[in-house]
């Protein structure tokens, strides 16, 4: 049983103030007591029952920033495509052939119509239909047979005259063009004489052969010319199509277009 205390009447009137101060002190003391908890003993992250955090991994402390997933690419080669490493040497290709450490054997030769080149000491060598790596192995074997010990041969294809691209649509001279070395989309348009009538340069199509099928790619030529996005490289058998701007074509072919043509005084000047 709790005994009642006989307190003076003034103390009783002051009691609520003390109660408020005591409540405030307890409220401030409780969080501090909770914070002074005993530290947990270390536990290995691979220990049984250890809960791993599902938080996002921390960013690296140093080094370059990671490349964004939506960063523009420059049309890298995909499986089934033909690039400089797996390109087959053909007639009229220009090759630079050298043997490491022997400058007198360095030659820059063009493949003849029979797919052959003539090299010092070993004479004519058939390289047509081979990749650069296969040609290196063939030439190294011929030198090693009678002349050199473990020769290191490099074959660099300087001009890919056997490669070709097709440029079609709203260009000045559509057609099939051979390409030599690396050729970009802007260079391909220039080969075809530049843009033609009513071109839609914001949606230039490149159809690339991949595993026997054509894969369409779309590029904004205006942004490429402005340096906003990279100028993509083309590969063998690419088809470039510059579409015509639909709204301008409709206007040209409509009755309104005929009226504008009739009323245009420049059409009546002698040519």
Number of C-alpha atoms within 10 A of each C-alpha: 3 4 5 6 6 8 9 8 9 8 11 11 10 10 11 11 11 11 11 11 11 11 12 11 11 11 11 10 11 10 10 10 9 9 8 8 8 7 6 6 5 6 9 7 10 9 8 8 7 10 9 8 7 6 6 6 7 6 8 9 6 6 6 7 8 8 7 7 6 6 7 9 10 12 14 11 14 12 7 11 17 17 15 17 11 13 19 20 25 23 19 19 23 22 20 15 21 19 19 12 11 10 9 9 14 17 16 15 18 20 20 17 12 12 19 19 20 15 16 11 11 13 10 12 16 16 23 20 14 17 18 22 15 15 23 20 15 17 23 19 17 16 19 14 12 10 11 12 11 11 18 18 21 18 20 17 22 17 18 23 18 16 21 18 19 19 24 19 19 23 23 17 17 21 13 15 16 15 21 16 16 14 16 17 20 16 16 19 23 14 19 20 13 15 18 17 13 17 19 20 19 16 18 21 20 21 17 23 19 14 11 9 10 13 12 12 13 13 18 16 23 15 14 17 12 9 10 11 17 18 21 16 16 26 24 21 18 18 20 24 20 24 18 19 16 12 10 15 14 12 13 16 10 11 11 12 15 13 11 12 13 12 11 10 9 9 10 9 6 5 4
